Amino acid sequence: MKPRISVLTIAVADLERSLRFYRDGLGLPTEGIIGREFAHGAVAFFELSGGLKLAIWAQDDLAYDTGLPKAPITSTSFTIGHNVVLQEEVDQLMAEAARAGGEIIKSAQNTFYGGYAGYFRDPNGHLWESSGIPLPYPMKAPPECDRPPTVLQLLSYG
């Protein structure tokens, strides 16, 4: 397996509501819901940096596709991180999430490692961390980088 993730799919209770949260509330680019013509196929993809895609798919459909029983979503199984450089960017994302209907779990604050971070949940209970990474951070650029790397690229190859 190559060390990369192409698509991060999260199960959602209400596809339309989740689409509004991520597209309208957080401003993530998407073409909207596709695949409605297929039973259990409706999904929305959001373009993220570095070629990564975030997909939202109805939890019932994901359970059907995998053959696994539907289980409750838990906020402490994993977090999705959004790393930035400036404290103001953390505060901005936290405010956007709250306006969009996200639940602030932990207000942004200074961290033990010298950063600044906060947590919010999306309408389905998925936990996001918005984190300001203190710079200079001991990072190196990815080998295939032909232009200044993004913070996400640096963290991925650090």
Chimera marker file (.cmm) of the C-alpha trace (Angstrom):
<marker_set name="trace">
<marker id="1" x="0.000" y="0.000" z="0.000" r="1" g="1" b="0" radius="0.5"/>
<marker id="2" x="1.266" y="3.444" z="-0.848" r="1" g="1" b="0" radius="0.5"/>
<marker id="3" x="1.278" y="5.913" z="2.068" r="1" g="1" b="0" radius="0.5"/>
<marker id="4" x="-1.681" y="8.029" z="1.013" r="1" g="1" b="0" radius="0.5"/>
<marker id="5" x="-5.398" y="8.447" z="1.476" r="1" g="1" b="0" radius="0.5"/>
<marker id="6" x="-7.472" y="9.439" z="-1.559" r="1" g="1" b="0" radius="0.5"/>
<marker id="7" x="-10.989" y="9.614" z="-0.122" r="1" g="1" b="0" radius="0.5"/>
<marker id="8" x="-12.193" y="9.950" z="3.448" r="1" g="1" b="0" radius="0.5"/>
<marker id="9" x="-15.839" y="8.824" z="3.561" r="1" g="1" b="0" radius="0.5"/>
<marker id="10" x="-17.926" y="9.634" z="6.596" r="1" g="1" b="0" radius="0.5"/>
<marker id="11" x="-21.346" y="8.172" z="7.284" r="1" g="1" b="0" radius="0.5"/>
<marker id="12" x="-24.148" y="10.682" z="7.794" r="1" g="1" b="0" radius="0.5"/>
<marker id="13" x="-27.733" y="10.421" z="9.030" r="1" g="1" b="0" radius="0.5"/>
<marker id="14" x="-29.107" y="13.083" z="6.671" r="1" g="1" b="0" radius="0.5"/>
<marker id="15" x="-27.271" y="13.573" z="3.370" r="1" g="1" b="0" radius="0.5"/>
<marker id="16" x="-28.997" y="16.872" z="2.465" r="1" g="1" b="0" radius="0.5"/>
<marker id="17" x="-28.366" y="18.434" z="5.882" r="1" g="1" b="0" radius="0.5"/>
<marker id="18" x="-24.737" y="17.329" z="5.807" r="1" g="1" b="0" radius="0.5"/>
<marker id="19" x="-24.317" y="18.724" z="2.298" r="1" g="1" b="0" radius="0.5"/>
<marker id="20" x="-25.576" y="22.114" z="3.517" r="1" g="1" b="0" radius="0.5"/>
<marker id="21" x="-23.229" y="22.009" z="6.525" r="1" g="1" b="0" radius="0.5"/>
<marker id="22" x="-20.083" y="21.282" z="4.538" r="1" g="1" b="0" radius="0.5"/>
<marker id="23" x="-20.906" y="23.217" z="1.349" r="1" g="1" b="0" radius="0.5"/>
<marker id="24" x="-22.862" y="26.223" z="2.600" r="1" g="1" b="0" radius="0.5"/>
<marker id="25" x="-21.601" y="26.426" z="6.166" r="1" g="1" b="0" radius="0.5"/>
<marker id="26" x="-17.912" y="25.569" z="5.811" r="1" g="1" b="0" radius="0.5"/>
<marker id="27" x="-17.569" y="26.537" z="2.149" r="1" g="1" b="0" radius="0.5"/>
<marker id="28" x="-16.105" y="23.262" z="0.880" r="1" g="1" b="0" radius="0.5"/>
<marker id="29" x="-16.284" y="22.958" z="-2.921" r="1" g="1" b="0" radius="0.5"/>
<marker id="30" x="-18.572" y="20.241" z="-4.311" r="1" g="1" b="0" radius="0.5"/>
<marker id="31" x="-20.739" y="19.415" z="-7.288" r="1" g="1" b="0" radius="0.5"/>
<marker id="32" x="-23.444" y="18.317" z="-4.848" r="1" g="1" b="0" radius="0.5"/>
<marker id="33" x="-25.077" y="14.950" z="-4.463" r="1" g="1" b="0" radius="0.5"/>
<marker id="34" x="-24.438" y="12.486" z="-7.263" r="1" g="1" b="0" radius="0.5"/>
<marker id="35" x="-25.426" y="8.857" z="-7.796" r="1" g="1" b="0" radius="0.5"/>
<marker id="36" x="-29.096" y="9.224" z="-6.903" r="1" g="1" b="0" radius="0.5"/>
<marker id="37" x="-29.988" y="6.995" z="-9.866" r="1" g="1" b="0" radius="0.5"/>
<marker id="38" x="-28.453" y="4.011" z="-8.047" r="1" g="1" b="0" radius="0.5"/>
<marker id="39" x="-29.996" y="2.287" z="-5.051" r="1" g="1" b="0" radius="0.5"/>
<marker id="40" x="-27.764" y="3.144" z="-2.079" r="1" g="1" b="0" radius="0.5"/>
<marker id="41" x="-25.538" y="5.280" z="-4.364" r="1" g="1" b="0" radius="0.5"/>
<marker id="42" x="-26.234" y="8.911" z="-3.407" r="1" g="1" b="0" radius="0.5"/>
<marker id="43" x="-23.012" y="10.551" z="-2.249" r="1" g="1" b="0" radius="0.5"/>
<marker id="44" x="-21.386" y="13.987" z="-2.223" r="1" g="1" b="0" radius="0.5"/>
<marker id="45" x="-17.666" y="14.616" z="-2.703" r="1" g="1" b="0" radius="0.5"/>
<marker id="46" x="-15.778" y="17.693" z="-1.525" r="1" g="1" b="0" radius="0.5"/>
<marker id="47" x="-12.435" y="18.672" z="-3.050" r="1" g="1" b="0" radius="0.5"/>
<marker id="48" x="-9.741" y="19.197" z="-0.435" r="1" g="1" b="0" radius="0.5"/>
<marker id="49" x="-6.115" y="20.241" z="-0.825" r="1" g="1" b="0" radius="0.5"/>
<marker id="50" x="-3.529" y="17.822" z="-2.110" r="1" g="1" b="0" radius="0.5"/>
<marker id="51" x="-6.093" y="15.852" z="-4.132" r="1" g="1" b="0" radius="0.5"/>
<marker id="52" x="-7.834" y="14.431" z="-1.055" r="1" g="1" b="0" radius="0.5"/>
<marker id="53" x="-11.621" y="14.113" z="-1.245" r="1" g="1" b="0" radius="0.5"/>
<marker id="54" x="-14.089" y="14.117" z="1.626" r="1" g="1" b="0" radius="0.5"/>
<marker id="55" x="-17.188" y="12.041" z="0.870" r="1" g="1" b="0" radius="0.5"/>
<marker id="56" x="-20.462" y="12.020" z="2.773" r="1" g="1" b="0" radius="0.5"/>
<marker id="57" x="-22.638" y="8.940" z="2.337" r="1" g="1" b="0" radius="0.5"/>
<marker id="58" x="-25.827" y="7.975" z="4.142" r="1" g="1" b="0" radius="0.5"/>
<marker id="59" x="-24.992" y="5.657" z="7.022" r="1" g="1" b="0" radius="0.5"/>
<marker id="60" x="-27.771" y="3.240" z="6.005" r="1" g="1" b="0" radius="0.5"/>
<marker id="61" x="-26.239" y="2.995" z="2.526" r="1" g="1" b="0" radius="0.5"/>
<marker id="62" x="-22.723" y="2.468" z="3.866" r="1" g="1" b="0" radius="0.5"/>
<marker id="63" x="-23.993" y="-0.309" z="6.140" r="1" g="1" b="0" radius="0.5"/>
<marker id="64" x="-25.799" y="-1.887" z="3.178" r="1" g="1" b="0" radius="0.5"/>
<marker id="65" x="-22.719" y="-1.697" z="0.937" r="1" g="1" b="0" radius="0.5"/>
<marker id="66" x="-20.342" y="-3.178" z="3.509" r="1" g="1" b="0" radius="0.5"/>
<marker id="67" x="-22.756" y="-5.752" z="4.900" r="1" g="1" b="0" radius="0.5"/>
<marker id="68" x="-22.000" y="-4.557" z="8.409" r="1" g="1" b="0" radius="0.5"/>
<marker id="69" x="-24.733" y="-3.760" z="10.917" r="1" g="1" b="0" radius="0.5"/>
<marker id="70" x="-25.425" y="-0.076" z="11.435" r="1" g="1" b="0" radius="0.5"/>
<marker id="71" x="-23.842" y="1.155" z="14.655" r="1" g="1" b="0" radius="0.5"/>
<marker id="72" x="-24.088" y="4.483" z="16.471" r="1" g="1" b="0" radius="0.5"/>
<marker id="73" x="-21.614" y="7.174" z="15.385" r="1" g="1" b="0" radius="0.5"/>
<marker id="74" x="-19.227" y="8.046" z="18.186" r="1" g="1" b="0" radius="0.5"/>
<marker id="75" x="-17.276" y="11.286" z="18.416" r="1" g="1" b="0" radius="0.5"/>
<marker id="76" x="-14.330" y="9.713" z="20.202" r="1" g="1" b="0" radius="0.5"/>
<marker id="77" x="-13.394" y="7.118" z="17.562" r="1" g="1" b="0" radius="0.5"/>
<marker id="78" x="-11.359" y="9.556" z="15.445" r="1" g="1" b="0" radius="0.5"/>
<marker id="79" x="-10.949" y="13.232" z="14.667" r="1" g="1" b="0" radius="0.5"/>
<marker id="80" x="-10.576" y="15.041" z="11.374" r="1" g="1" b="0" radius="0.5"/>
<marker id="81" x="-7.926" y="17.738" z="11.632" r="1" g="1" b="0" radius="0.5"/>
<marker id="82" x="-7.772" y="21.096" z="9.896" r="1" g="1" b="0" radius="0.5"/>
<marker id="83" x="-4.330" y="22.558" z="10.528" r="1" g="1" b="0" radius="0.5"/>
<marker id="84" x="-3.557" y="26.191" z="9.861" r="1" g="1" b="0" radius="0.5"/>
<marker id="85" x="-0.786" y="28.608" z="10.793" r="1" g="1" b="0" radius="0.5"/>
<marker id="86" x="-2.622" y="31.551" z="12.345" r="1" g="1" b="0" radius="0.5"/>
<marker id="87" x="-4.713" y="31.608" z="15.508" r="1" g="1" b="0" radius="0.5"/>
<marker id="88" x="-7.219" y="33.827" z="13.672" r="1" g="1" b="0" radius="0.5"/>
<marker id="89" x="-7.775" y="31.028" z="11.118" r="1" g="1" b="0" radius="0.5"/>
<marker id="90" x="-8.664" y="28.625" z="13.939" r="1" g="1" b="0" radius="0.5"/>
<marker id="91" x="-11.129" y="31.134" z="15.366" r="1" g="1" b="0" radius="0.5"/>
<marker id="92" x="-12.627" y="31.734" z="11.911" r="1" g="1" b="0" radius="0.5"/>
<marker id="93" x="-13.256" y="28.031" z="11.270" r="1" g="1" b="0" radius="0.5"/>
<marker id="94" x="-14.757" y="27.552" z="14.731" r="1" g="1" b="0" radius="0.5"/>
<marker id="95" x="-17.133" y="30.479" z="14.098" r="1" g="1" b="0" radius="0.5"/>
<marker id="96" x="-18.068" y="29.132" z="10.635" r="1" g="1" b="0" radius="0.5"/>
<marker id="97" x="-18.794" y="25.700" z="12.114" r="1" g="1" b="0" radius="0.5"/>
<marker id="98" x="-21.007" y="27.175" z="14.838" r="1" g="1" b="0" radius="0.5"/>
<marker id="99" x="-22.949" y="29.334" z="12.344" r="1" g="1" b="0" radius="0.5"/>
<marker id="100" x="-23.455" y="26.282" z="10.121" r="1" g="1" b="0" radius="0.5"/>
<marker id="101" x="-24.991" y="24.286" z="12.958" r="1" g="1" b="0" radius="0.5"/>
<marker id="102" x="-21.898" y="22.540" z="14.278" r="1" g="1" b="0" radius="0.5"/>
<marker id="103" x="-21.569" y="22.004" z="18.009" r="1" g="1" b="0" radius="0.5"/>
<marker id="104" x="-18.541" y="23.579" z="19.679" r="1" g="1" b="0" radius="0.5"/>
<marker id="105" x="-17.117" y="20.893" z="21.955" r="1" g="1" b="0" radius="0.5"/>
<marker id="106" x="-14.034" y="22.738" z="23.171" r="1" g="1" b="0" radius="0.5"/>
<marker id="107" x="-13.508" y="26.404" z="22.418" r="1" g="1" b="0" radius="0.5"/>
<marker id="108" x="-10.210" y="27.273" z="20.771" r="1" g="1" b="0" radius="0.5"/>
<marker id="109" x="-7.496" y="27.809" z="23.352" r="1" g="1" b="0" radius="0.5"/>
<marker id="110" x="-3.755" y="27.540" z="23.883" r="1" g="1" b="0" radius="0.5"/>
<marker id="111" x="-2.484" y="23.950" z="23.935" r="1" g="1" b="0" radius="0.5"/>
<marker id="112" x="0.181" y="22.195" z="25.968" r="1" g="1" b="0" radius="0.5"/>
<marker id="113" x="2.435" y="21.950" z="22.872" r="1" g="1" b="0" radius="0.5"/>
<marker id="114" x="2.418" y="25.681" z="22.185" r="1" g="1" b="0" radius="0.5"/>
<marker id="115" x="-0.317" y="25.643" z="19.570" r="1" g="1" b="0" radius="0.5"/>
<marker id="116" x="-3.908" y="26.838" z="19.583" r="1" g="1" b="0" radius="0.5"/>
<marker id="117" x="-6.830" y="24.479" z="18.960" r="1" g="1" b="0" radius="0.5"/>
<marker id="118" x="-10.521" y="23.782" z="19.410" r="1" g="1" b="0" radius="0.5"/>
<marker id="119" x="-12.991" y="20.989" z="18.643" r="1" g="1" b="0" radius="0.5"/>
<marker id="120" x="-16.405" y="20.963" z="16.996" r="1" g="1" b="0" radius="0.5"/>
<marker id="121" x="-18.831" y="18.262" z="15.892" r="1" g="1" b="0" radius="0.5"/>
<marker id="122" x="-20.646" y="18.234" z="12.565" r="1" g="1" b="0" radius="0.5"/>
<marker id="123" x="-24.420" y="17.572" z="12.563" r="1" g="1" b="0" radius="0.5"/>
<marker id="124" x="-23.734" y="13.803" z="12.604" r="1" g="1" b="0" radius="0.5"/>
<marker id="125" x="-21.368" y="13.839" z="15.559" r="1" g="1" b="0" radius="0.5"/>
<marker id="126" x="-18.073" y="13.597" z="13.627" r="1" g="1" b="0" radius="0.5"/>
<marker id="127" x="-15.381" y="15.390" z="15.595" r="1" g="1" b="0" radius="0.5"/>
<marker id="128" x="-13.198" y="18.010" z="13.900" r="1" g="1" b="0" radius="0.5"/>
<marker id="129" x="-10.138" y="19.707" z="15.374" r="1" g="1" b="0" radius="0.5"/>
<marker id="130" x="-9.099" y="23.136" z="14.155" r="1" g="1" b="0" radius="0.5"/>
<marker id="131" x="-5.481" y="23.589" z="15.114" r="1" g="1" b="0" radius="0.5"/>
<marker id="132" x="-2.944" y="26.358" z="14.754" r="1" g="1" b="0" radius="0.5"/>
<marker id="133" x="0.478" y="24.791" z="14.445" r="1" g="1" b="0" radius="0.5"/>
<marker id="134" x="3.292" y="26.808" z="16.009" r="1" g="1" b="0" radius="0.5"/>
<marker id="135" x="5.989" y="27.765" z="13.516" r="1" g="1" b="0" radius="0.5"/>
<marker id="136" x="8.782" y="27.161" z="12.989" r="1" g="1" b="0" radius="0.5"/>
<marker id="137" x="7.734" y="23.520" z="13.125" r="1" g="1" b="0" radius="0.5"/>
<marker id="138" x="10.367" y="20.861" z="12.375" r="1" g="1" b="0" radius="0.5"/>
<marker id="139" x="9.094" y="19.997" z="8.896" r="1" g="1" b="0" radius="0.5"/>
<marker id="140" x="10.538" y="19.256" z="5.499" r="1" g="1" b="0" radius="0.5"/>
<marker id="141" x="8.971" y="19.619" z="2.076" r="1" g="1" b="0" radius="0.5"/>
<marker id="142" x="7.669" y="16.552" z="0.237" r="1" g="1" b="0" radius="0.5"/>
<marker id="143" x="10.151" y="15.282" z="-2.362" r="1" g="1" b="0" radius="0.5"/>
<marker id="144" x="7.865" y="15.907" z="-5.368" r="1" g="1" b="0" radius="0.5"/>
<marker id="145" x="7.164" y="19.506" z="-4.366" r="1" g="1" b="0" radius="0.5"/>
<marker id="146" x="7.986" y="21.933" z="-7.208" r="1" g="1" b="0" radius="0.5"/>
<marker id="147" x="6.523" y="24.985" z="-5.462" r="1" g="1" b="0" radius="0.5"/>
<marker id="148" x="6.313" y="26.119" z="-1.839" r="1" g="1" b="0" radius="0.5"/>
<marker id="149" x="4.447" y="23.374" z="0.056" r="1" g="1" b="0" radius="0.5"/>
<marker id="150" x="1.265" y="23.899" z="2.026" r="1" g="1" b="0" radius="0.5"/>
<marker id="151" x="1.215" y="23.326" z="5.777" r="1" g="1" b="0" radius="0.5"/>
<marker id="152" x="-0.831" y="20.142" z="5.171" r="1" g="1" b="0" radius="0.5"/>
<marker id="153" x="1.842" y="18.839" z="2.765" r="1" g="1" b="0" radius="0.5"/>
<marker id="154" x="4.579" y="19.665" z="5.251" r="1" g="1" b="0" radius="0.5"/>
<marker id="155" x="2.771" y="17.880" z="8.056" r="1" g="1" b="0" radius="0.5"/>
<marker id="156" x="2.129" y="14.849" z="5.832" r="1" g="1" b="0" radius="0.5"/>
<marker id="157" x="5.821" y="14.416" z="5.078" r="1" g="1" b="0" radius="0.5"/>
<marker id="158" x="7.301" y="15.961" z="8.258" r="1" g="1" b="0" radius="0.5"/>
<link id1="1" id2="2" r="1" g="1" b="0" radius="0.2"/>
<link id1="2" id2="3" r="1" g="1" b="0" radius="0.2"/>
<link id1="3" id2="4" r="1" g="1" b="0" radius="0.2"/>
<link id1="4" id2="5" r="1" g="1" b="0" radius="0.2"/>
<link id1="5" id2="6" r="1" g="1" b="0" radius="0.2"/>
<link id1="6" id2="7" r="1" g="1" b="0" radius="0.2"/>
<link id1="7" id2="8" r="1" g="1" b="0" radius="0.2"/>
<link id1="8" id2="9" r="1" g="1" b="0" radius="0.2"/>
<link id1="9" id2="10" r="1" g="1" b="0" radius="0.2"/>
<link id1="10" id2="11" r="1" g="1" b="0" radius="0.2"/>
<link id1="11" id2="12" r="1" g="1" b="0" radius="0.2"/>
<link id1="12" id2="13" r="1" g="1" b="0" radius="0.2"/>
<link id1="13" id2="14" r="1" g="1" b="0" radius="0.2"/>
<link id1="14" id2="15" r="1" g="1" b="0" radius="0.2"/>
<link id1="15" id2="16" r="1" g="1" b="0" radius="0.2"/>
<link id1="16" id2="17" r="1" g="1" b="0" radius="0.2"/>
<link id1="17" id2="18" r="1" g="1" b="0" radius="0.2"/>
<link id1="18" id2="19" r="1" g="1" b="0" radius="0.2"/>
<link id1="19" id2="20" r="1" g="1" b="0" radius="0.2"/>
<link id1="20" id2="21" r="1" g="1" b="0" radius="0.2"/>
<link id1="21" id2="22" r="1" g="1" b="0" radius="0.2"/>
<link id1="22" id2="23" r="1" g="1" b="0" radius="0.2"/>
<link id1="23" id2="24" r="1" g="1" b="0" radius="0.2"/>
<link id1="24" id2="25" r="1" g="1" b="0" radius="0.2"/>
<link id1="25" id2="26" r="1" g="1" b="0" radius="0.2"/>
<link id1="26" id2="27" r="1" g="1" b="0" radius="0.2"/>
<link id1="27" id2="28" r="1" g="1" b="0" radius="0.2"/>
<link id1="28" id2="29" r="1" g="1" b="0" radius="0.2"/>
<link id1="29" id2="30" r="1" g="1" b="0" radius="0.2"/>
<link id1="30" id2="31" r="1" g="1" b="0" radius="0.2"/>
<link id1="31" id2="32" r="1" g="1" b="0" radius="0.2"/>
<link id1="32" id2="33" r="1" g="1" b="0" radius="0.2"/>
<link id1="33" id2="34" r="1" g="1" b="0" radius="0.2"/>
<link id1="34" id2="35" r="1" g="1" b="0" radius="0.2"/>
<link id1="35" id2="36" r="1" g="1" b="0" radius="0.2"/>
<link id1="36" id2="37" r="1" g="1" b="0" radius="0.2"/>
<link id1="37" id2="38" r="1" g="1" b="0" radius="0.2"/>
<link id1="38" id2="39" r="1" g="1" b="0" radius="0.2"/>
<link id1="39" id2="40" r="1" g="1" b="0" radius="0.2"/>
<link id1="40" id2="41" r="1" g="1" b="0" radius="0.2"/>
<link id1="41" id2="42" r="1" g="1" b="0" radius="0.2"/>
<link id1="42" id2="43" r="1" g="1" b="0" radius="0.2"/>
<link id1="43" id2="44" r="1" g="1" b="0" radius="0.2"/>
<link id1="44" id2="45" r="1" g="1" b="0" radius="0.2"/>
<link id1="45" id2="46" r="1" g="1" b="0" radius="0.2"/>
<link id1="46" id2="47" r="1" g="1" b="0" radius="0.2"/>
<link id1="47" id2="48" r="1" g="1" b="0" radius="0.2"/>
<link id1="48" id2="49" r="1" g="1" b="0" radius="0.2"/>
<link id1="49" id2="50" r="1" g="1" b="0" radius="0.2"/>
<link id1="50" id2="51" r="1" g="1" b="0" radius="0.2"/>
<link id1="51" id2="52" r="1" g="1" b="0" radius="0.2"/>
<link id1="52" id2="53" r="1" g="1" b="0" radius="0.2"/>
<link id1="53" id2="54" r="1" g="1" b="0" radius="0.2"/>
<link id1="54" id2="55" r="1" g="1" b="0" radius="0.2"/>
<link id1="55" id2="56" r="1" g="1" b="0" radius="0.2"/>
<link id1="56" id2="57" r="1" g="1" b="0" radius="0.2"/>
<link id1="57" id2="58" r="1" g="1" b="0" radius="0.2"/>
<link id1="58" id2="59" r="1" g="1" b="0" radius="0.2"/>
<link id1="59" id2="60" r="1" g="1" b="0" radius="0.2"/>
<link id1="60" id2="61" r="1" g="1" b="0" radius="0.2"/>
<link id1="61" id2="62" r="1" g="1" b="0" radius="0.2"/>
<link id1="62" id2="63" r="1" g="1" b="0" radius="0.2"/>
<link id1="63" id2="64" r="1" g="1" b="0" radius="0.2"/>
<link id1="64" id2="65" r="1" g="1" b="0" radius="0.2"/>
<link id1="65" id2="66" r="1" g="1" b="0" radius="0.2"/>
<link id1="66" id2="67" r="1" g="1" b="0" radius="0.2"/>
<link id1="67" id2="68" r="1" g="1" b="0" radius="0.2"/>
<link id1="68" id2="69" r="1" g="1" b="0" radius="0.2"/>
<link id1="69" id2="70" r="1" g="1" b="0" radius="0.2"/>
<link id1="70" id2="71" r="1" g="1" b="0" radius="0.2"/>
<link id1="71" id2="72" r="1" g="1" b="0" radius="0.2"/>
<link id1="72" id2="73" r="1" g="1" b="0" radius="0.2"/>
<link id1="73" id2="74" r="1" g="1" b="0" radius="0.2"/>
<link id1="74" id2="75" r="1" g="1" b="0" radius="0.2"/>
<link id1="75" id2="76" r="1" g="1" b="0" radius="0.2"/>
<link id1="76" id2="77" r="1" g="1" b="0" radius="0.2"/>
<link id1="77" id2="78" r="1" g="1" b="0" radius="0.2"/>
<link id1="78" id2="79" r="1" g="1" b="0" radius="0.2"/>
<link id1="79" id2="80" r="1" g="1" b="0" radius="0.2"/>
<link id1="80" id2="81" r="1" g="1" b="0" radius="0.2"/>
<link id1="81" id2="82" r="1" g="1" b="0" radius="0.2"/>
<link id1="82" id2="83" r="1" g="1" b="0" radius="0.2"/>
<link id1="83" id2="84" r="1" g="1" b="0" radius="0.2"/>
<link id1="84" id2="85" r="1" g="1" b="0" radius="0.2"/>
<link id1="85" id2="86" r="1" g="1" b="0" radius="0.2"/>
<link id1="86" id2="87" r="1" g="1" b="0" radius="0.2"/>
<link id1="87" id2="88" r="1" g="1" b="0" radius="0.2"/>
<link id1="88" id2="89" r="1" g="1" b="0" radius="0.2"/>
<link id1="89" id2="90" r="1" g="1" b="0" radius="0.2"/>
<link id1="90" id2="91" r="1" g="1" b="0" radius="0.2"/>
<link id1="91" id2="92" r="1" g="1" b="0" radius="0.2"/>
<link id1="92" id2="93" r="1" g="1" b="0" radius="0.2"/>
<link id1="93" id2="94" r="1" g="1" b="0" radius="0.2"/>
<link id1="94" id2="95" r="1" g="1" b="0" radius="0.2"/>
<link id1="95" id2="96" r="1" g="1" b="0" radius="0.2"/>
<link id1="96" id2="97" r="1" g="1" b="0" radius="0.2"/>
<link id1="97" id2="98" r="1" g="1" b="0" radius="0.2"/>
<link id1="98" id2="99" r="1" g="1" b="0" radius="0.2"/>
<link id1="99" id2="100" r="1" g="1" b="0" radius="0.2"/>
<link id1="100" id2="101" r="1" g="1" b="0" radius="0.2"/>
<link id1="101" id2="102" r="1" g="1" b="0" radius="0.2"/>
<link id1="102" id2="103" r="1" g="1" b="0" radius="0.2"/>
<link id1="103" id2="104" r="1" g="1" b="0" radius="0.2"/>
<link id1="104" id2="105" r="1" g="1" b="0" radius="0.2"/>
<link id1="105" id2="106" r="1" g="1" b="0" radius="0.2"/>
<link id1="106" id2="107" r="1" g="1" b="0" radius="0.2"/>
<link id1="107" id2="108" r="1" g="1" b="0" radius="0.2"/>
<link id1="108" id2="109" r="1" g="1" b="0" radius="0.2"/>
<link id1="109" id2="110" r="1" g="1" b="0" radius="0.2"/>
<link id1="110" id2="111" r="1" g="1" b="0" radius="0.2"/>
<link id1="111" id2="112" r="1" g="1" b="0" radius="0.2"/>
<link id1="112" id2="113" r="1" g="1" b="0" radius="0.2"/>
<link id1="113" id2="114" r="1" g="1" b="0" radius="0.2"/>
<link id1="114" id2="115" r="1" g="1" b="0" radius="0.2"/>
<link id1="115" id2="116" r="1" g="1" b="0" radius="0.2"/>
<link id1="116" id2="117" r="1" g="1" b="0" radius="0.2"/>
<link id1="117" id2="118" r="1" g="1" b="0" radius="0.2"/>
<link id1="118" id2="119" r="1" g="1" b="0" radius="0.2"/>
<link id1="119" id2="120" r="1" g="1" b="0" radius="0.2"/>
<link id1="120" id2="121" r="1" g="1" b="0" radius="0.2"/>
<link id1="121" id2="122" r="1" g="1" b="0" radius="0.2"/>
<link id1="122" id2="123" r="1" g="1" b="0" radius="0.2"/>
<link id1="123" id2="124" r="1" g="1" b="0" radius="0.2"/>
<link id1="124" id2="125" r="1" g="1" b="0" radius="0.2"/>
<link id1="125" id2="126" r="1" g="1" b="0" radius="0.2"/>
<link id1="126" id2="127" r="1" g="1" b="0" radius="0.2"/>
<link id1="127" id2="128" r="1" g="1" b="0" radius="0.2"/>
<link id1="128" id2="129" r="1" g="1" b="0" radius="0.2"/>
<link id1="129" id2="130" r="1" g="1" b="0" radius="0.2"/>
<link id1="130" id2="131" r="1" g="1" b="0" radius="0.2"/>
<link id1="131" id2="132" r="1" g="1" b="0" radius="0.2"/>
<link id1="132" id2="133" r="1" g="1" b="0" radius="0.2"/>
<link id1="133" id2="134" r="1" g="1" b="0" radius="0.2"/>
<link id1="134" id2="135" r="1" g="1" b="0" radius="0.2"/>
<link id1="135" id2="136" r="1" g="1" b="0" radius="0.2"/>
<link id1="136" id2="137" r="1" g="1" b="0" radius="0.2"/>
<link id1="137" id2="138" r="1" g="1" b="0" radius="0.2"/>
<link id1="138" id2="139" r="1" g="1" b="0" radius="0.2"/>
<link id1="139" id2="140" r="1" g="1" b="0" radius="0.2"/>
<link id1="140" id2="141" r="1" g="1" b="0" radius="0.2"/>
<link id1="141" id2="142" r="1" g="1" b="0" radius="0.2"/>
<link id1="142" id2="143" r="1" g="1" b="0" radius="0.2"/>
<link id1="143" id2="144" r="1" g="1" b="0" radius="0.2"/>
<link id1="144" id2="145" r="1" g="1" b="0" radius="0.2"/>
<link id1="145" id2="146" r="1" g="1" b="0" radius="0.2"/>
<link id1="146" id2="147" r="1" g="1" b="0" radius="0.2"/>
<link id1="147" id2="148" r="1" g="1" b="0" radius="0.2"/>
<link id1="148" id2="149" r="1" g="1" b="0" radius="0.2"/>
<link id1="149" id2="150" r="1" g="1" b="0" radius="0.2"/>
<link id1="150" id2="151" r="1" g="1" b="0" radius="0.2"/>
<link id1="151" id2="152" r="1" g="1" b="0" radius="0.2"/>
<link id1="152" id2="153" r="1" g="1" b="0" radius="0.2"/>
<link id1="153" id2="154" r="1" g="1" b="0" radius="0.2"/>
<link id1="154" id2="155" r="1" g="1" b="0" radius="0.2"/>
<link id1="155" id2="156" r="1" g="1" b="0" radius="0.2"/>
<link id1="156" id2="157" r="1" g="1" b="0" radius="0.2"/>
<link id1="157" id2="158" r="1" g="1" b="0" radius="0.2"/>
</marker_set>
